[in-house]
Amino acid sequence: MLKLDQAFASTLLELHREELFGFVLNRVRCPDAAADILQDAFFRLRQVEADAPIRNPRAFLYKVVGNLAIDHIRKIQREQARYADAEELAEHADAQPGLERQLYSQQQLAHLRIAIAELPPRCREVFVLHKFKHYPYSQIMRELDISENTVLKHIVKALEHCRRRMQELEAGGPADRS
């Protein structure tokens, strides 16, 4: 199996960035979403394993980006349908979760706070800006004066750490790491 390396994925995206951005923007109609899709394409390219070399990398890249745009559109449609269903349910059901569910949610939130607090300062800052303040990568890059790859590395590192620590904490692992 051949695996695309990071340098090849970066070079391929950079060569076609402008045309890809226009291609995605035409489909999703949101510049921030288009930029995020291009970032996701970078990760997808790094995960590609092929039996033989890719004969037409540009066409392959368009296929990856096109599929990610379709995924994004479907996600938006599901969210819109979910909100419509939620509004209908709100008319009929008690929106207040049970006490057990409230306690569990509070415990999960406490575990997430612990995991985030354990992150290195810059990694934590990038993660909070993106996930909680909903900043697109481009805005984080400008405000923190860091590269796109650095933003990506911080977000991936933070997500992996939080996922692992949440699992450890929920399984009864140590609440404090030194």
MITI-629516 format. One record per residue (C-alpha): residue in three letters; x negated, y negated, z. Coordinates in steps of 0.5 Angstrom, whole numbers, always signed. Example, Ala and Ser with C-alpha at 12.3 -4.5 7.8 and 13.67 -1.06 7.14 Angstrom:
<atoms>
+------+-------+-------+-------+
: type :     x :     y :     z :
+------+-------+-------+-------+
:  Ala :   -25 :    +9 :   +16 :
:  Ser :   -27 :    +2 :   +14 :
+------+-------+-------+-------+
</atoms>
This chain:
<atoms>
+------+-------+-------+-------+
: type :     x :     y :     z :
+------+-------+-------+-------+
:  Met :    +0 :    +0 :    +0 :
:  Leu :    -2 :    -7 :    -2 :
:  Lys :    -1 :   -13 :    +3 :
:  Leu :    -1 :   -20 :    +1 :
:  Asp :    -6 :   -24 :    +5 :
:  Gln :    -5 :   -31 :    +8 :
:  Ala :    -9 :   -34 :    +4 :
:  Phe :    -6 :   -32 :    -3 :
:  Ala :    +1 :   -33 :    +0 :
:  Ser :    -1 :   -40 :    +2 :
:  Thr :    -4 :   -41 :    -5 :
:  Leu :    +2 :   -39 :    -8 :
:  Leu :    +7 :   -43 :    -5 :
:  Glu :    +2 :   -49 :    -5 :
:  Leu :    +2 :   -48 :   -13 :
:  His :    +9 :   -48 :   -14 :
:  Arg :   +12 :   -52 :    -8 :
:  Glu :   +15 :   -58 :   -11 :
:  Glu :   +19 :   -54 :   -16 :
:  Leu :   +21 :   -49 :   -11 :
:  Phe :   +23 :   -54 :    -6 :
:  Gly :   +28 :   -57 :   -12 :
:  Phe :   +30 :   -50 :   -13 :
:  Val :   +32 :   -49 :    -6 :
:  Leu :   +35 :   -56 :    -5 :
:  Asn :   +39 :   -55 :   -11 :
:  Arg :   +42 :   -49 :    -8 :
:  Val :   +43 :   -51 :    +0 :
:  Arg :   +44 :   -58 :    -1 :
:  Cys :   +39 :   -60 :    +5 :
:  Pro :   +32 :   -62 :    +5 :
:  Asp :   +31 :   -60 :   +12 :
:  Ala :   +34 :   -53 :   +11 :
:  Ala :   +30 :   -53 :    +4 :
:  Ala :   +23 :   -54 :    +8 :
:  Asp :   +25 :   -49 :   +13 :
:  Ile :   +26 :   -44 :    +7 :
:  Leu :   +20 :   -45 :    +4 :
:  Gln :   +16 :   -44 :   +11 :
:  Asp :   +20 :   -37 :   +12 :
:  Ala :   +18 :   -35 :    +5 :
:  Phe :   +11 :   -36 :    +7 :
:  Phe :   +12 :   -31 :   +13 :
:  Arg :   +16 :   -26 :    +8 :
:  Leu :   +10 :   -26 :    +3 :
:  Arg :    +5 :   -24 :    +9 :
:  Gln :   +10 :   -18 :   +10 :
:  Val :   +10 :   -16 :    +3 :
:  Glu :    +7 :    -9 :    +2 :
:  Ala :    +7 :    -7 :    -5 :
:  Asp :    +5 :    +0 :    -8 :
:  Ala :    +2 :    -4 :   -14 :
:  Pro :    -1 :   -11 :   -15 :
:  Ile :    +5 :   -16 :   -16 :
:  Arg :    +5 :   -17 :   -24 :
:  Asn :    +9 :   -24 :   -24 :
:  Pro :    +7 :   -28 :   -17 :
:  Arg :   +11 :   -34 :   -19 :
:  Ala :   +17 :   -30 :   -21 :
:  Phe :   +17 :   -26 :   -15 :
:  Leu :   +16 :   -32 :   -11 :
:  Tyr :   +22 :   -35 :   -14 :
:  Lys :   +26 :   -28 :   -12 :
:  Val :   +24 :   -29 :    -5 :
:  Val :   +26 :   -36 :    -4 :
:  Gly :   +32 :   -35 :    -8 :
:  Asn :   +34 :   -29 :    -3 :
:  Leu :   +32 :   -33 :    +3 :
:  Ala :   +37 :   -39 :    +0 :
:  Ile :   +43 :   -34 :    -1 :
:  Asp :   +41 :   -32 :    +7 :
:  His :   +42 :   -39 :    +9 :
:  Ile :   +48 :   -40 :    +5 :
:  Arg :   +51 :   -34 :    +8 :
:  Lys :   +49 :   -36 :   +15 :
:  Ile :   +52 :   -43 :   +14 :
:  Gln :   +59 :   -39 :   +12 :
:  Arg :   +59 :   -34 :   +18 :
:  Glu :   +58 :   -40 :   +23 :
:  Gln :   +64 :   -44 :   +19 :
:  Ala :   +68 :   -38 :   +20 :
:  Arg :   +66 :   -36 :   +27 :
:  Tyr :   +68 :   -44 :   +29 :
:  Ala :   +75 :   -43 :   +25 :
:  Asp :   +76 :   -36 :   +29 :
:  Ala :   +73 :   -40 :   +36 :
:  Glu :   +78 :   -45 :   +35 :
:  Glu :   +84 :   -41 :   +34 :
:  Leu :   +82 :   -36 :   +40 :
:  Ala :   +81 :   -43 :   +44 :
:  Glu :   +89 :   -44 :   +43 :
:  His :   +90 :   -37 :   +46 :
:  Ala :   +85 :   -34 :   +51 :
:  Asp :   +81 :   -37 :   +57 :
:  Ala :   +75 :   -40 :   +55 :
:  Gln :   +72 :   -39 :   +62 :
:  Pro :   +67 :   -33 :   +62 :
:  Gly :   +68 :   -29 :   +68 :
:  Leu :   +63 :   -30 :   +74 :
:  Glu :   +59 :   -24 :   +73 :
:  Arg :   +58 :   -26 :   +66 :
:  Gln :   +56 :   -33 :   +68 :
:  Leu :   +51 :   -30 :   +73 :
:  Tyr :   +48 :   -26 :   +68 :
:  Ser :   +47 :   -32 :   +63 :
:  Gln :   +44 :   -36 :   +69 :
:  Gln :   +39 :   -31 :   +70 :
:  Gln :   +37 :   -31 :   +63 :
:  Leu :   +37 :   -38 :   +62 :
:  Ala :   +32 :   -38 :   +69 :
:  His :   +28 :   -33 :   +65 :
:  Leu :   +27 :   -37 :   +59 :
:  Arg :   +25 :   -43 :   +63 :
:  Ile :   +20 :   -39 :   +66 :
:  Ala :   +17 :   -36 :   +59 :
:  Ile :   +17 :   -43 :   +56 :
:  Ala :   +13 :   -46 :   +62 :
:  Glu :    +8 :   -40 :   +61 :
:  Leu :    +6 :   -43 :   +54 :
:  Pro :    +0 :   -47 :   +53 :
:  Pro :    +2 :   -55 :   +53 :
:  Arg :    +2 :   -56 :   +45 :
:  Cys :    +5 :   -49 :   +44 :
:  Arg :   +11 :   -51 :   +49 :
:  Glu :   +12 :   -58 :   +46 :
:  Val :   +12 :   -55 :   +38 :
:  Phe :   +17 :   -50 :   +41 :
:  Val :   +22 :   -55 :   +45 :
:  Leu :   +22 :   -60 :   +39 :
:  His :   +24 :   -54 :   +34 :
:  Lys :   +28 :   -50 :   +38 :
:  Phe :   +32 :   -55 :   +43 :
:  Lys :   +31 :   -61 :   +39 :
:  His :   +32 :   -58 :   +32 :
:  Tyr :   +27 :   -62 :   +29 :
:  Pro :   +25 :   -60 :   +22 :
:  Tyr :   +17 :   -57 :   +21 :
:  Ser :   +16 :   -64 :   +17 :
:  Gln :   +18 :   -68 :   +23 :
:  Ile :   +14 :   -64 :   +28 :
:  Met :    +8 :   -65 :   +23 :
:  Arg :    +9 :   -72 :   +23 :
:  Glu :   +10 :   -74 :   +30 :
:  Leu :    +4 :   -69 :   +33 :
:  Asp :    +0 :   -70 :   +27 :
:  Ile :    -1 :   -63 :   +26 :
:  Ser :    -1 :   -58 :   +20 :
:  Glu :    +4 :   -54 :   +17 :
:  Asn :    +1 :   -48 :   +19 :
:  Thr :    -1 :   -50 :   +26 :
:  Val :    +7 :   -51 :   +27 :
:  Leu :    +8 :   -44 :   +24 :
:  Lys :    +3 :   -41 :   +29 :
:  His :    +6 :   -45 :   +35 :
:  Ile :   +13 :   -43 :   +34 :
:  Val :   +11 :   -35 :   +32 :
:  Lys :    +7 :   -35 :   +38 :
:  Ala :   +12 :   -38 :   +43 :
:  Leu :   +18 :   -34 :   +40 :
:  Glu :   +13 :   -27 :   +41 :
:  His :   +12 :   -29 :   +48 :
:  Cys :   +19 :   -31 :   +50 :
:  Arg :   +22 :   -25 :   +47 :
:  Arg :   +16 :   -21 :   +51 :
:  Arg :   +17 :   -24 :   +57 :
:  Met :   +25 :   -24 :   +57 :
:  Gln :   +24 :   -17 :   +56 :
:  Glu :   +19 :   -16 :   +62 :
:  Leu :   +23 :   -21 :   +67 :
:  Glu :   +30 :   -17 :   +65 :
:  Ala :   +27 :   -10 :   +67 :
:  Gly :   +25 :   -13 :   +73 :
:  Gly :   +17 :   -15 :   +72 :
:  Pro :   +13 :   -20 :   +75 :
:  Ala :   +17 :   -27 :   +75 :
:  Asp :   +10 :   -31 :   +76 :
:  Arg :    +4 :   -29 :   +71 :
:  Ser :    -3 :   -32 :   +73 :
+------+-------+-------+-------+
</atoms>
